[in-house]
Amino acid sequence: MSVFAEISDELTRNGFEVEPFGSRTIAVKSTAAGVTAADVEHMLHEILDQFEREEQALNLEKIRTSIAASIACHAAIKVNMPLEQNKMEWLLSELAKTDCPMSCPHGRPVVLRYSVKDIQRAFKRI
């Protein structure tokens, strides 16, 4: 709860309406756009656990970055999610505009590059 008290204002600025609900519970009244009800509990645990493990004092910029990264990942398009062609093109265009288009905010790859030789080897052509 002490970590929550330190980051609650930043959660509010990022679209969450949350408040303490007893000594060990947080009530979530609304979430940031794109975060589903099923994901909100996991995401908040992830954010709070990360800062609870930190030895150093909480840094506002680090809090903002972490919250934004968690919102982005939880609101992201997931594997096997059907998309129309125009949505795929828009996503690739927007991805190209980012500072780091090759990975998500947590460092996981978004784009992989394979040579023709790698593809041929995968299909047992060479």
ZAMARGU-4260 file (C-alpha; in steps of 0.2 Angstrom, whole numbers, plus 5000, padded with zeros to 4 digits):
<rodrens>
0) 5000/5000/5000 | 5015/5012/5003 | 5020/5009/4985 | 5002/5012/4979 | 5002/5028/4989
5) 5017/5034/4980 | 5012/5030/4962 | 4993/5033/4964 | 4993/5051/4957 | 5003/5044/4941
10) 4990/5030/4939 | 4977/5043/4939 | 4986/5054/4926 | 4987/5038/4915 | 4968/5035/4915
15) 4965/5024/4930 | 4953/5028/4944 | 4959/5018/4959 | 4958/5020/4978 | 4963/5011/4993
20) 4949/4999/4999 | 4954/4992/5016 | 4972/4988/5022 | 4977/4977/5007 | 4965/4980/4993
25) 4964/4993/4979 | 4947/4997/4971 | 4948/5000/4952 | 4934/5010/4946 | 4940/5013/4928
30) 4956/5009/4918 | 4966/5017/4905 | 4959/5015/4887 | 4963/4998/4879 | 4966/4989/4896
35) 4953/4976/4898 | 4945/4971/4915 | 4954/4954/4914 | 4971/4962/4912 | 4969/4976/4925
40) 4973/4966/4940 | 4988/4958/4933 | 4995/4974/4926 | 4993/4983/4943 | 5002/4969/4952
45) 5016/4970/4939 | 5018/4988/4942 | 5017/4988/4961 | 5028/4972/4962 | 5041/4981/4951
50) 5042/4996/4962 | 5041/4986/4978 | 5057/4976/4973 | 5067/4993/4969 | 5080/4996/4982
55) 5081/5015/4977 | 5069/5029/4980 | 5055/5029/4967 | 5059/5040/4953 | 5044/5049/4944
60) 5051/5047/4927 | 5054/5028/4930 | 5036/5027/4937 | 5029/5036/4921 | 5039/5025/4909
65) 5034/5009/4918 | 5015/5013/4919 | 5016/5018/4900 | 5025/5002/4896 | 5012/4991/4905
70) 4997/5000/4898 | 5005/4998/4880 | 5008/4980/4882 | 4992/4975/4890 | 4982/4985/4877
75) 4993/4978/4863 | 4986/4967/4849 | 4989/4949/4854 | 4994/4934/4844 | 4981/4927/4832
80) 4970/4942/4834 | 4962/4945/4817 | 4965/4962/4808 | 4960/4970/4792 | 4973/4975/4780
85) 4971/4994/4783 | 4973/4991/4802 | 4989/4981/4798 | 4996/4995/4787 | 4992/5008/4800
90) 5000/4999/4814 | 5016/4996/4803 | 5016/5015/4799 | 5014/5020/4817 | 5027/5008/4823
95) 5040/5015/4810 | 5037/5032/4818 | 5043/5026/4836 | 5060/5028/4843 | 5062/5010/4845
100) 5052/5000/4832 | 5061/4983/4834 | 5055/4980/4852 | 5040/4983/4864 | 5043/4994/4879
105) 5049/4979/4889 | 5062/4974/4877 | 5053/4960/4868 | 5055/4959/4849 | 5041/4966/4839
110) 5050/4963/4822 | 5061/4949/4817 | 5073/4949/4802 | 5076/4933/4792 | 5088/4931/4777
115) 5082/4921/4762 | 5094/4908/4767 | 5086/4906/4784 | 5069/4905/4776 | 5075/4892/4764
120) 5084/4882/4778 | 5067/4882/4788 | 5058/4875/4774 | 5072/4862/4771 | 5076/4869/4754
125) 5095/4869/4758
</rodrens>
